[in-house]
Amino acid sequence: MYTLHINDLTQQEFLSQYWQKKPLLIKGGFKSFEDPLEPDELAGLAMEEGIESRIVTNHDGWQCTNGPFEDFSPLSNENATLLVQAVDHWHPDAAQLLEPFRFIPNWRIDDLMVSYSTVGGGVGPHLDQYDVFIIQGLGKRHWRVGNVDKSIQQFSANKGLLQVGQFDAVIDVILEPGDILYIPPSAPHEGYATEAAMNYSVGFRAPNQTDLLSAFADHLIDHDLGQSRYTDASLTLRDSCGQLQQNEIEHLRALVTDAINDDDVFLRFIAEHISAPKHDKDLLPLDDEIDESSVSNYLHNYPYLYKAGGLRCIYIEQDESVMLGVEGHSFNMPIMHLTAVQALCDQPQVQTPLILEHTHCLLFRQMMATLIREGFWFID
């Protein structure tokens, strides 16, 4: 539905010259762009429990109100913006906007945030810790973007609304429908609608060390792992009993790194953590009873199997096996199922004959029964 044109750059040239390096204005990135949803539809999503939304205004100071909303009076005729996260989880047409950006690995794509702004509406000058493509839809918006500057300090303009001070702009432009801005992490930017405007932000994930280590510790606790204790059977007398010696420091460090270096432990953690859901999804668990004994007959009746909107799934290829991570769950399959697992992860819809070729294996049938029963993949 949408074809991305990155000026005169190939995808690899964009990655080499701009990705995580400097911002880029992509004029006419989507030719003859049509909005996949209307402002009223966006407001409808903002009324739903389980869908993250907020209204940001700038009248006498910045204000931020979190949804769900029954009353849209804060969305005034000027200086107001409605923002809704993870619209791709709930609106199949809007989800199509993510597809042209899948030259970036799927696991790095976070979600599609959609905003509607009245004249003057915006969220103020700010920076993000992740990459983002901002697509202009309905209306026009004036954008200023600076170069990457990791020394810029953020401050809280309002609870839940971080901003930055003034910055020098290297891009200063009014975006029209189909124009796109690429903004790398730590590049300050601000945009204000010059007329009622819709914007679509394709955001990317960038876990930090604290996120990973904290989640890894939780994984060890949840699965009763990481129980190796410090030992020092070769202990000898020393002059000072107060010193923690270098060899002891290395031994303690090894207790941590040994758990991380254990592929059986770490790869399962990564598969589950990277695929874990961040937002609710429009999943429809199957009402019919389906298990490993009936999944083949079930699939025979349908030509395609469809992936649920916003589904997080990744696979990790090993010598003798392939691990599939889906929505915080992991499945370890023999390597002979790699083509099926790859198709499930890479394609929004998979031909069922490809899946049926692998259902001679009990493990694979059990996995597919679970994936379909939970609504992660569905038939239509």
N, C-alpha and C positions, 0 to 999 in steps of 0.2 A: 504493500500500500504506500509506503514512504521510501524514497530512494535518496540517500545522503550524498551530496556533492560537497567535498571539502575544498572549495575554491579550485585550484588546479593541482592539488596535492593528491597523491595516492595515499591509501591508508597507512602504508609503511612510512612514507615520507612524513605524514602527520605525527606518527608515533616517534620517529627519530628527531624531528625538529621542534615539536610543541608539547607532546604529552609529558606532563609534570615538569615542564620547563618554563613556558611562557604562554600568555593568553592569545587567543586568535579570534578575529571576527570572520565569520563564514557567511558572506552575503549570499542570499538565495540558496541556503543549504538544502532546503526542501522547496522545490519548484511548485508553484500553484498550490501552496499549502492550504488545507482545509482543516479547521478545528475538529477533533474527534468527538468533542462533547460541548454542550452549551453551558453558559454560566449557571442557568437554573439547575442543570444536572449536577454541577459541582456543588451547589448549595444543598441539593438533595443528599449527596454523600456526606456533607458536613453535619447533617442532622442525625446520622446513624451512630449508635453505640458501636465501639470497636474500631471506628475509623478516626484516625488522629487528624484534628483540624484546629485552626486558630484564626482569629481576626486581629490584624495589627493596624493600629491607627496612629496618626501623628497630627493632632490638633493643638492642644496645649500640652505638649510633651508626648512621648511615646507610650502607648498602651498596648498590651497583648492579652487577649481573652481566648481561653481554650474551649473547644467544643466538647461534646456535640451541642449544636445550636437549635433552639426552637425560635429564638428571636434574633433576627438579622439587623436590628436597628443600629448596632455598632458599625455595620457596613454602610457608612454614609456616602453621600454623593461625591465627596472629595476626601483625599488623603486616607484611604482605607484599602486594605487588602485581605482577602480570604485565601488561606492556604490549606490544601488538603494533601496529606501524605499517602503514598502507596496506592494511588489511583489505579495503577496497573493491576492491582489485586481484585478490583471490583468492576472495572469497565474494560471489556475486551477490545473495543475499538481504540481506546486510549493506550492500551498495552502495546498496540502495534508500533507506537513511537519508539519503543525500546529496541526493536529488531534491527534497525540500521546501525546501531552502536555495538552490536555483538561481535565486532572485530576486536573488542576488548573482551577478555575472558569472562564468561558468565558469572563466575563467583565474585568478580569485582563489582558487578552491577548491583546497586542497592534497590532503588525504587524510582518511580515517576511521581514527583510532586507537581501539583497543578495549582496555579494561583489565578485569581481574578482581582484586578485592581480598578478602583475608580480613579479619576484624574488626580494626580499627585500621590497616588498610593505607592507604597514601597515598604521595605523593612529597614531602611537606613544603610549607611556604609558599614560593611562587615566583611569578614573573610571566612572561608570554610577550610576544614582540615582534610578535605577530599576533593577529587576532581568533579566538575559538573559541566554539562552542556545545557545551556538555557535556550529554548526554542521560543521564538516569538509567534504567537497565534493572533487572535483577534486584536485589533487596535495597534498602538505604537507605545514604545517605552524608551526613555532616554537612559542610556547606560554609560557609566564611567568605570574603567577597569585599570588597576595599576599592575606593575610587575610583581613577581613573587618577592615577598619580604618577610622572612621568618622572625624578624625582630619587632614587628608591629605588635603593640600591646592592645588587647581587647578590654572593654569595660562594659558593665551592665547598664544599658539604657533603661531597662525595665526587667523585672523578674522574667527570666526565660528569653530575653532578647539581648544578645551580645552585639556590640558594635565596635567600630574603630574610629579614630580621628581622621582628619583630612589627609589626603594622599595625592600624589601626582599621578595623573591618568595617562596611560599610553594608548588606550582606546576610549574615544569619546564619540558616541554615535547614537542615533535614534534607530532602533530596530523596527522593521516592518515585517508583516507576516511571512514566515518561511526563513527569516534570518536566524542565525544561531551564534551564540557566544560560547567558546570553550574557555573555561577558567580553571587553572590548576590550583592545587592547595596553596594556601597562604598568599594568594593574590587578592588584595582588597578590591571590592567592587560595590557599586550602588546603582539601583535602577528605580526610576519613577515613571509612572504611566503619564503620558501626555494626552491620552484619551483612554476611555475604558478599554482594558487590555487583559488578554489571557496569556499566561506563560507556562511553559512545560519544562521542568528541570529534571534531567536525567542525572541522578547522583550515583556516586561510586563508593564502595566500602574501603576503608583503610584501617584495619584493626591495629592498635598500638600494643606495646609490650605488656602494659598493665592489663588490658583486656584479655590478652592471650594467657598470661600467667595466672590471672585470677580464675579464668574459665577452666584452665588445665587443672588447677588445684581442686576446683569443684568436681571435675570429672574423676579425678583420683579418689576423692571422698565418696562420690556417688557409687563408684564401682569397687570400693574397698581395695584400691590399688595403692602403690607408693608406700608400702609398709617396711621396706628395708631400713634398718637402723644403723647408726654410726657404730663402728667397732674399732678397737685399737689393741689387738692382741699382741702387737710388737712394741707396746709402750715401754719406754726406758726412762730412767731418772733424768731430771733436768735441773739446771741451776735455779731457774725461776718458775714457780708454779703458777704465776699470774699471766704468763705469755701464751697466746694462741699462735702456734707455730705455722709456718707456711705450708708444711705438709698436711697439717690438720685442716687448714683453710681449703686446700685442694681436695681433701677427702670429703669435706662438707659440700663443696661445689659439685663434686662427682655424684653425691646423693641426688642432687637436683637434676643434673644433666643426664644421668643414667636413665631416669624415668622418661625424659624427653627423647633420648636416643633409642628407646625401645619402640621399634616400629609397630609392634602389636598394640601397644598402648597409644602412642602419639598419633598414628594414622587414623585410628578409630576416633580419637578425640577431634582431630582436624575435620574429618568427614562430618561428624555430628555438629561441631561448633560452627563451621563455615556455612553449613546448610540450615542452621537453626533459624526459625522464623523470628522476624523483628516486629512485624505487624500482622494483624488478623487477615485471613483470606476468605474468599467466598467459596469455601469447600463444601461439597455435598457428599458426605459419607453414604455409601451404598446401602440401601434398605434391604436388598436381596442378600440372602446367605450365599457367600462365595468363599471357597477355600481351595487348597491345592488340588483337590479332586475334581473341582468343577470349573476352574478358571479357563482351561483350554476350550471347553464347550461354550463358555460364555463369550470368549473372544472370537470364536468361529462365526458368530452371528453379525459381526460388525467389521467394516473395512479399515477403520482408523481408531486409534487411541489418542486422546487429546490431553495435553498437560494443563493442569489448573493454572489460572492466572497468577503471576507473581511467585510461582513455585520455586523454591530454592533447592537445587539439586546439583551435585558435582560427583565426579568419579575420580578415583585414584588407581592408576594402573601399576601393578606389581608383576614380578616375574611369573608367578603361578596363579595369581588371583586378581580380581578387580573389585574394589570397594565402592559401593554407591552410597552417597550421603544424601538424604532427603528429609528436609524439614526437621532436622535434629535427630534423625534415625540413621543407622548404618546397616548395610547388608553386604556381606562378603561372599562373592561368587567366584567359581572357577574361571580362569582366564578365557575359556572357550565362549563365555557369554559377553565378551568385551564389545562386540559389534552391537548387540542389543542394548547394553547399558549406555554405550556412547550415543546411540540414536535417541534413547529416552532423554538424555541430558541435553543434546544438541538441537533437537527438533521440537517445534511446538505441537506437531502431530506425527505419529508413527504408524506406518502400515501394520496392521495386526498380523499378516503373514510372516513378517520379520520376527515378531515376538513369538509366534507359534513355533517357529523353527527351533526355539530353545526350551520349549516346555516339556521335553523328554526328561529334564533334570528336576528332581523334587525340590531342591533348594530354590531354583529359579521360579518354579510354580508357586512355592510358598511366598516368595518375595512379591511376585506379581499380584497374588491374591490380596496381600496386605496393602500394596500401593493402590489398587482399585477400590478395595473396601474402605480405605480412609479418604477417598476422593482426590488423591494426589494426581491420578490419571483417571480419565472418564471416557465413556463412549457417548455419542450424540446421534 
